[in-house]
Amino acid sequence: MRSFVKSWIPQCLQILRSPCRLFHGCNRLLTSQIISYYDSVNRCEKELPEYFNFASDVLDKWLQLEKDGRRPANPAFWWVNDEGEEVKWSFEELGFLSRKTANILSETCGLQRGDRVIAVLPRVPEWWLLNVACMRAGIVFIPGTSQLTAKDILYRLQASKAKCIVTNDTLAPAVESVMSECRFLKNKLIVAKGSREGWLNLKELFAVTSADHKCVKTRSRDPMLIYFTSGSTGSPKMVVQSHGSYGIGFATSGRYWMNLTPSDIMWNTSDTGWVKAAWSSVFAPWINGSCVFVHSLPEFKPAVIAETLSRYPITTFCTAPTAYRMLVQHCLSSYKFMSLKHCLSGGEALNPEVMEQWKIQTGLDIYEGYGQTETVTICANMKGMKIKPGSLGKAVPPYDVQDNPEKTAACMSGNFYVTGDRGIMDEEGYVWFVGRSDDIINSSGYRIGPFEVESALIQHPAVMESAVVSSPDPIRGEVVKAFIVLAPAFVSHDPEKLTQDLQQHVKKVTAPYKYPRKVEFVQALPKTATGKIQRKVLRNKEWGKA
């Protein structure tokens, strides 16, 4: 919907929208000018450049290639919602609007280089503008999921000492309720149609703000982003990422794991508060000149996902394993994903059964990858590799990890960064996820990874979702317990008989000693704001620590 964009721009300004010429030599330019250099940095063949800024060194380069007709006629950004509204930006428009946003932050809000801004927003176009604007102004961007409570917001404001927060009408009251305890907070920006007392309105400011902004010169090691960890294993911790680590770090995985080119349109369903949004909705696609596709997706509905993949020319799709599990249970036979050619997953381990069902229903493989908030891509199934179902693929080139010094020191052993995740490597170098170090179940001397039991359970038609944790036992010390969300068709079944059926099923699918000796049927599983199952909550309940 073009009017949505035009409402931000003074009527006297016109954006040049000359037709893009035929796509000549862009792959060569991509390889030689943008990707090749940064790929060599990732592979430790070249030193990290002293200065780097993603906005000027990547986005503005694509802007110039676009203006010269050396990039295909593909948007840089494409946003849609359920109401039929649509926003499309070229790299030129993205540059124009993000420079306006940078001026709003610097001039109107008085923020300086190194200051911190928290953005608690759903999937709205302004989130991407703020992201890029912070790069241009040297301001540290701190995303947060729109599911945060007032307590969560207070914690983040106090921990980060952010001077500005950006949110919408829904969360503005939560911010207001904790403001008296946030002495560093100086400005509040709201993304809304109307005004709110005490808040600066971002859309209104676009009409009176200049787009004349010069990008600051940032060093590669200057802080760019702060993400709070999901809290799966404790209180959320701040993780700092630098301009070089993320700006350059996804060149390799974006090209070889995500298989992105300037002709591709990538849809990553991640919430804006999850680090995967930075991975697959900002840095990896844009360093490869691809289009970032976004659906507002206020709630996850398999039918909406399937319809969107059918309606729009999306070539690359990334979503969490939980979403794939829901999608394969949805009837996909009536949908045709005509443009889709590459599927990705990350965030938690993907069950081989789900991979098989997705392949049967769509004809496409799922290329799984692994990383953490503290890192970029650590392991991945690269395009063209043989996929071993259940494996995370092979290790990709290592990167520096920067964090709170004390926390980082506690995770270092010699030259190794200890992730806290357990895995094994086969003779071909493929890595297989076992589970979090504190999720491992030790029963009668047998060490059992919860994921393998969950993978066995998900193959049973009665199981929609499951989480496996340790439970105290007077003889074995601890045993396997499964919390199970039943598929609708099995809700009315006899629970005792169903328990026995599931136990026998697991004994057949995996080693008999791994079967769940305890089973509890639940309506839903506890999850983080980004959708990861919180085994810790269930484990604490079992051990009386809740």
ABEGO torsion letter per residue (X at the ends): XAAAAAAABBAABBBBBBBBBBBBGAAAAAAAAAAAAAAAAAAGABBBBABBBAAAAAAAAAAAAAAAGABBBBBABBBBBAAGBBBBBBAAAAAAAAAAAAAAAAAAAGBBBGBBBBBBBBBBAAAAAAAAAAAAAGBBBBBBBAABBAAAAAAAAAAAGBABBBBBAAAAAAAAAAAAABAABABBBBBBABBBBGBBBAAAAAAABBABBBBBBBBAABBABBBBBAGAAEBBBBBBBBAAAAAAAAAAAAAAAAGBBAABBBBBABBAABAAAAAAAAAAAAAAGBBBBBBAGABBBAAAAAAAAAABBBABBBBBAAAAAAAAABBAAABBBAABABBBBBGBBBBAAAAAAAAAAAGBBBBBBBBBAABBBABBBBBGBBBBBGBAEBBBBBBBBBBBAAAAAAABBEABBBAGBBBBBBAAGBBBBAEBAAABBBBGGBBBBAAAAAAAAAABAABABBBBBBBBBAAAGBBBBBBBBBBAAAAABBAAAAAAAAAAAAAAABBAAABBABBBBBABBBBBAAGBBBAAAAAAAAAGAX
